[in-house]
Amino acid sequence: MTRPLLILLCLLALLPATASARLAGPPEVWQQPAEARDLAQIRRSGVLKVLVNQSRNSSGEVKGEQVGVEYHRVRAFEQYLNRNARDGREIKLKLIPKSKDQLLPALQRGEGDLVAPGELMYQGVGTNVSASAPLRKDVPLVLVSRQGQRRYQRLEQLSGRSIALPVGSAAGEALRQVNEKLAGRKLAPIVIEWVDPTLAVEDVLEMVQAGIFPLTAVEQPIAERWAKVMPKLRLDKHLVLDRQGDLTWFVRRDAPTLRASVDRFLAEYRAPDDQDAAFQRVYRRLYKVHNPLARTERQRLERVRPVLQRYADQHDFDWLNLAALAYKESSLNPGARGASGATGLMQITPGAARSVGVGNIQKLDNNVQASAKYLAMLRRNFFASSQLEERERMAFVLAAYNLGPQRVQGMRAEARRRGLNPNQWFFQVERIAAEQAGMGVVSYVNSVNKYYLAFDRERYLLEPSKKVTKARK
């Protein structure tokens, strides 16, 4: 293959996944804009609708503690508006979480009055959207890796390497420009791995810390914030992809009074010194995903693969979902013993096994069979709706496996009442779970999901071909 053709193929690989593959919501649609609500209409309604990035970095809340970076600012803006109200009417915030790539289209459609993304975001050309005065100017996009990994000195050394980015990352455009320069020097491009949309920026950072992804690129303030709770991250501040972007909020161009109020507020706003205290307290011990594909883990997985595949096939599961659950529960150790009688590879309890007609769960086959049957029962009895996308369905099944199905259904009902999507666990129903039950179940589902995605990236290595299988026989 000629070198120009190789470079062309690599450039084609940089294109992000199509919108139809995204779980976070419908494709971006820039419809004819609805009539804007300026500040006068907002005051009359008593509600300011703020579209927030659904990531935990931007808008997380755990048992009443506000840990999202934008919470403090938007709450302070609420107080600012009420302090300056001439008629004495108070404005209440309504936070509307959406995936980052849907925030501006939703603003354009009139679903919100203000966008507070907490990350770099560009409004595009020819839209009815206006950026506020900067919260922070010239934000560097820096490379982030794991401590102990190879340290690069120049961006050219990343030629041909892969960088994992979450959907909507501003680093995508920055890397496109870097790749143009590399192409001019006849070097292979940096390959962007657009990760699954169930992963936000903090999830990608956790997987980099674990060694699952080798590299990512992120806004320096975000990387510095998460490094406080992910101590194995390494910020390569000398490798800056771009530093020309500003952190801003966004309003409609036809809401000039609201825009003026936003700019006046941001000009005088100062973040509290302890704004990350709750963030560090809540998250310090939660982001500890490991690499399930290290040498010892691969050997363990190969030993239990046949039994996982057998019962996954019987109950219509992807066997890598069972493998991810087994890694989370027992680190793929069939002899593991847990609390409340939980035992074996899948850490299922005797009571749960009996409920699906399986005994002697000390035996590996029975342990996996009981877990697969129990998961299938949860799916069939509680999460069979055709409105559930398959990754979301599995997330709900895992949450029910951990917390109980009735409790999870109650959380879906509460999500519906609040205007969240009851058919989406990631970033939607999980918000209710974090508020009501804390981060335990959220971390549990997220960890299993990350282990599944790690396995899925190397499926071709983990699933021997039929030809190889026959040869071994």
VENHU-V626460 format. One record per residue. N is the residue number from 1. PHI is phi in whole degrees, 0 to 359 (NA if undefined). OMEGA is omega in whole degrees, 0 to 359 (none if undefined). Layout:
<<N & PHI & OMEGA> <N & PHI & OMEGA>>
//
This chain:
<<1 & NA & 181> <2 & 289 & 182> <3 & 298 & 178> <4 & 301 & 179> <5 & 293 & 178> <6 & 299 & 180> <7 & 296 & 179> <8 & 299 & 180> <9 & 296 & 178> <10 & 296 & 179> <11 & 295 & 177> <12 & 297 & 180> <13 & 291 & 181> <14 & 285 & 183> <15 & 295 & 179> <16 & 292 & 177> <17 & 298 & 179> <18 & 294 & 182> <19 & 299 & 182> <20 & 295 & 180> <21 & 271 & 186> <22 & 273 & 181> <23 & 274 & 190> <24 & 289 & 179> <25 & 160 & 181> <26 & 290 & 181> <27 & 300 & 175> <28 & 304 & 179> <29 & 227 & 176> <30 & 266 & 182> <31 & 281 & 173> <32 & 303 & 186> <33 & 298 & 173> <34 & 284 & 179> <35 & 295 & 183> <36 & 286 & 170> <37 & 256 & 176> <38 & 274 & 189> <39 & 300 & 181> <40 & 297 & 179> <41 & 293 & 178> <42 & 296 & 179> <43 & 296 & 179> <44 & 294 & 180> <45 & 283 & 181> <46 & 80 & 183> <47 & 226 & 171> <48 & 255 & 182> <49 & 269 & 183> <50 & 250 & 175> <51 & 278 & 183> <52 & 241 & 173> <53 & 299 & 187> <54 & 287 & 181> <55 & 296 & 179> <56 & 291 & 176> <57 & 299 & 186> <58 & 272 & 191> <59 & 219 & 180> <60 & 284 & 174> <61 & 216 & 184> <62 & 232 & 179> <63 & 48 & 176> <64 & 85 & 179> <65 & 267 & 184> <66 & 272 & 184> <67 & 245 & 176> <68 & 282 & 186> <69 & 295 & 181> <70 & 272 & 182> <71 & 303 & 183> <72 & 299 & 182> <73 & 291 & 184> <74 & 291 & 175> <75 & 292 & 176> <76 & 295 & 177> <77 & 294 & 176> <78 & 303 & 179> <79 & 296 & 179> <80 & 298 & 180> <81 & 297 & 181> <82 & 288 & 178> <83 & 292 & 183> <84 & 255 & 180> <85 & 283 & 181> <86 & 278 & 183> <87 & 264 & 178> <88 & 80 & 179> <89 & 284 & 179> <90 & 272 & 175> <91 & 256 & 175> <92 & 252 & 177> <93 & 278 & 167> <94 & 238 & 182> <95 & 272 & 183> <96 & 239 & 182> <97 & 281 & 176> <98 & 217 & 175> <99 & 296 & 188> <100 & 303 & 183> <101 & 285 & 178> <102 & 253 & 187> <103 & 295 & 183> <104 & 290 & 173> <105 & 301 & 178> <106 & 294 & 176> <107 & 297 & 179> <108 & 300 & 181> <109 & 280 & 179> <110 & 84 & 179> <111 & 282 & 177> <112 & 209 & 181> <113 & 259 & 189> <114 & 211 & 174> <115 & 247 & 176> <116 & 237 & 190> <117 & 279 & 183> <118 & 75 & 178> <119 & 219 & 174> <120 & 295 & 179> <121 & 206 & 183> <122 & 246 & 188> <123 & 281 & 180> <124 & 83 & 184> <125 & 260 & 173> <126 & 76 & 179> <127 & 259 & 179> <128 & 267 & 185> <129 & 236 & 182> <130 & 231 & 177> <131 & 280 & 178> <132 & 284 & 168> <133 & 300 & 185> <134 & 294 & 167> <135 & 284 & 177> <136 & 207 & 184> <137 & 264 & 172> <138 & 50 & 183> <139 & 281 & 180> <140 & 286 & 169> <141 & 260 & 189> <142 & 245 & 177> <143 & 280 & 178> <144 & 231 & 178> <145 & 223 & 180> <146 & 260 & 178> <147 & 303 & 181> <148 & 95 & 178> <149 & 283 & 179> <150 & 304 & 179> <151 & 259 & 178> <152 & 268 & 181> <153 & 259 & 183> <154 & 225 & 180> <155 & 297 & 181> <156 & 299 & 180> <157 & 290 & 178> <158 & 274 & 179> <159 & 305 & 180> <160 & 83 & 179> <161 & 274 & 181> <162 & 249 & 176> <163 & 234 & 180> <164 & 273 & 180> <165 & 227 & 173> <166 & 285 & 179> <167 & 304 & 177> <168 & 88 & 182> <169 & 298 & 177> <170 & 293 & 180> <171 & 292 & 179> <172 & 299 & 179> <173 & 292 & 179> <174 & 297 & 179> <175 & 290 & 176> <176 & 300 & 180> <177 & 291 & 176> <178 & 298 & 181> <179 & 294 & 176> <180 & 298 & 178> <181 & 291 & 178> <182 & 296 & 179> <183 & 297 & 178> <184 & 297 & 178> <185 & 260 & 180> <186 & 60 & 175> <187 & 254 & 178> <188 & 296 & 181> <189 & 287 & 168> <190 & 283 & 184> <191 & 271 & 179> <192 & 270 & 172> <193 & 260 & 177> <194 & 284 & 190> <195 & 279 & 179> <196 & 303 & 184> <197 & 290 & 171> <198 & 284 & 182> <199 & 253 & 173> <200 & 265 & 185> <201 & 302 & 182> <202 & 291 & 177> <203 & 291 & 178> <204 & 297 & 178> <205 & 299 & 179> <206 & 296 & 181> <207 & 287 & 172> <208 & 291 & 178> <209 & 302 & 181> <210 & 284 & 183> <211 & 90 & 178> <212 & 286 & 171> <213 & 260 & 181> <214 & 285 & 188> <215 & 211 & 165> <216 & 216 & 176> <217 & 227 & 187> <218 & 206 & 176> <219 & 302 & 185> <220 & 303 & 179> <221 & 299 & 179> <222 & 290 & 179> <223 & 299 & 180> <224 & 295 & 180> <225 & 295 & 184> <226 & 284 & 175> <227 & 295 & 177> <228 & 293 & 180> <229 & 243 & 176> <230 & 234 & 190> <231 & 291 & 180> <232 & 271 & 176> <233 & 288 & 175> <234 & 236 & 178> <235 & 265 & 178> <236 & 268 & 187> <237 & 292 & 178> <238 & 280 & 179> <239 & 256 & 184> <240 & 259 & 178> <241 & 285 & 183> <242 & 194 & 176> <243 & 218 & 183> <244 & 254 & 182> <245 & 271 & 178> <246 & 247 & 171> <247 & 283 & 183> <248 & 219 & 162> <249 & 261 & 180> <250 & 222 & 174> <251 & 226 & 175> <252 & 285 & 178> <253 & 296 & 181> <254 & 267 & 172> <255 & 232 & 188> <256 & 294 & 180> <257 & 291 & 176> <258 & 297 & 179> <259 & 301 & 180> <260 & 296 & 178> <261 & 295 & 178> <262 & 300 & 183> <263 & 294 & 178> <264 & 296 & 180> <265 & 297 & 183> <266 & 294 & 179> <267 & 295 & 183> <268 & 252 & 184> <269 & 287 & 174> <270 & 231 & 181> <271 & 295 & 177> <272 & 296 & 183> <273 & 298 & 185> <274 & 257 & 187> <275 & 296 & 180> <276 & 260 & 182> <277 & 297 & 179> <278 & 294 & 178> <279 & 305 & 181> <280 & 291 & 181> <281 & 295 & 183> <282 & 284 & 192> <283 & 261 & 189> <284 & 305 & 185> <285 & 255 & 188> <286 & 261 & 187> <287 & 264 & 185> <288 & 226 & 174> <289 & 296 & 177> <290 & 253 & 177> <291 & 274 & 183> <292 & 280 & 184> <293 & 240 & 171> <294 & 292 & 189> <295 & 303 & 182> <296 & 296 & 181> <297 & 294 & 177> <298 & 298 & 180> <299 & 296 & 178> <300 & 296 & 181> <301 & 297 & 181> <302 & 298 & 181> <303 & 291 & 183> <304 & 259 & 182> <305 & 305 & 183> <306 & 302 & 182> <307 & 287 & 176> <308 & 297 & 180> <309 & 294 & 182> <310 & 300 & 184> <311 & 278 & 172> <312 & 295 & 178> <313 & 298 & 182> <314 & 297 & 186> <315 & 245 & 172> <316 & 60 & 172> <317 & 245 & 166> <318 & 290 & 185> <319 & 298 & 179> <320 & 289 & 172> <321 & 295 & 177> <322 & 294 & 178> <323 & 296 & 179> <324 & 296 & 178> <325 & 295 & 179> <326 & 296 & 178> <327 & 293 & 179> <328 & 295 & 187> <329 & 282 & 189> <330 & 222 & 187> <331 & 55 & 178> <332 & 66 & 180> <333 & 254 & 181> <334 & 296 & 181> <335 & 265 & 184> <336 & 292 & 176> <337 & 234 & 182> <338 & 237 & 181> <339 & 279 & 175> <340 & 56 & 177> <341 & 83 & 179> <342 & 298 & 187> <343 & 211 & 170> <344 & 78 & 184> <345 & 305 & 185> <346 & 263 & 179> <347 & 53 & 176> <348 & 273 & 180> <349 & 272 & 178> <350 & 302 & 180> <351 & 296 & 179> <352 & 296 & 179> <353 & 295 & 179> <354 & 298 & 182> <355 & 296 & 177> <356 & 245 & 171> <357 & 78 & 180> <358 & 238 & 177> <359 & 243 & 178> <360 & 48 & 183> <361 & 282 & 171> <362 & 291 & 180> <363 & 281 & 185> <364 & 303 & 181> <365 & 302 & 181> <366 & 293 & 180> <367 & 298 & 180> <368 & 290 & 179> <369 & 300 & 181> <370 & 298 & 181> <371 & 296 & 181> <372 & 297 & 179> <373 & 294 & 180> <374 & 293 & 177> <375 & 298 & 179> <376 & 295 & 177> <377 & 295 & 178> <378 & 299 & 180> <379 & 297 & 183> <380 & 291 & 187> <381 & 276 & 188> <382 & 233 & 189> <383 & 227 & 182> <384 & 270 & 186> <385 & 303 & 177> <386 & 291 & 179> <387 & 284 & 181> <388 & 270 & 172> <389 & 288 & 191> <390 & 297 & 178> <391 & 294 & 177> <392 & 291 & 178> <393 & 303 & 180> <394 & 296 & 178> <395 & 297 & 178> <396 & 295 & 178> <397 & 298 & 179> <398 & 295 & 178> <399 & 299 & 178> <400 & 292 & 177> <401 & 300 & 183> <402 & 272 & 192> <403 & 244 & 185> <404 & 107 & 186> <405 & 293 & 182> <406 & 296 & 180> <407 & 293 & 179> <408 & 294 & 178> <409 & 296 & 176> <410 & 296 & 178> <411 & 292 & 176> <412 & 296 & 179> <413 & 296 & 179> <414 & 292 & 177> <415 & 299 & 179> <416 & 300 & 181> <417 & 298 & 183> <418 & 270 & 180> <419 & 87 & 174> <420 & 274 & 181> <421 & 275 & 183> <422 & 288 & 180> <423 & 261 & 179> <424 & 235 & 177> <425 & 288 & 186> <426 & 296 & 176> <427 & 71 & 181> <428 & 244 & 178> <429 & 297 & 178> <430 & 298 & 176> <431 & 296 & 178> <432 & 294 & 179> <433 & 299 & 180> <434 & 296 & 180> <435 & 291 & 187> <436 & 272 & 188> <437 & 244 & 184> <438 & 87 & 188> <439 & 274 & 184> <440 & 303 & 183> <441 & 290 & 178> <442 & 297 & 179> <443 & 296 & 180> <444 & 299 & 181> <445 & 296 & 180> <446 & 298 & 181> <447 & 295 & 179> <448 & 298 & 179> <449 & 299 & 180> <450 & 293 & 177> <451 & 294 & 177> <452 & 298 & 181> <453 & 295 & 176> <454 & 296 & 177> <455 & 296 & 185> <456 & 296 & 177> <457 & 299 & 183> <458 & 242 & 181> <459 & 306 & 184> <460 & 297 & 177> <461 & 271 & 185> <462 & 272 & 181> <463 & 246 & 179> <464 & 301 & 179> <465 & 290 & 180> <466 & 300 & 182> <467 & 296 & 180> <468 & 295 & 181> <469 & 299 & 180> <470 & 296 & 181> <471 & 298 & 180> <472 & 292 & 178> <473 & 292 & none>>
//
